[in-house]
Amino acid sequence: YQYLSRYKQKENIDQFTFLPGMIKGAEKECLACLMEFCGRRDPSWTELSNFTHFLNFQLRNCEKSVFCSSVAGWEFHGF
C-alpha cells in the first residue's frame, strides 16, 4: 500500500524503502487502493491476498537488487 499510494500521488518512489514503523493511511484507504491496482473489477479476498503477496515479493526483491540501488541509478537513470 505504501508504494501504491505514493505512485498514485505521482511521488518519486525510486528512493523510497518501506520501513515497518512508518505506516500511513487508514484501513479503508488501503483497501480502496489495493482494489484499484489489483486489476480485477470486483476482486475476491483471495485475489487481493494473492495480489498483495506477489507485489510484496516483487518489491522486496527490487529493494535488495543492486540494479535498483542508488549506485546503479547514477549510471542508468530510470532503469
VENRACOR-V177664 format. One line per field, one symbol per residue. ss: DSSP state (2 for helix, 1 for strand, 0 for the rest). psi: psi as a letter, one per 40 degrees, with the letter a starting at -180 (. if undefined). Layout:
ss: ???
psi: ???
This chain:
ss: 0222222200000000000000000022222222222000000022222222222222222222022202222220000
psi: ddddddddefihedehhhhdeghiiiddddddddddedeidgiidddddddddddddddddddehddeiddddddghe.
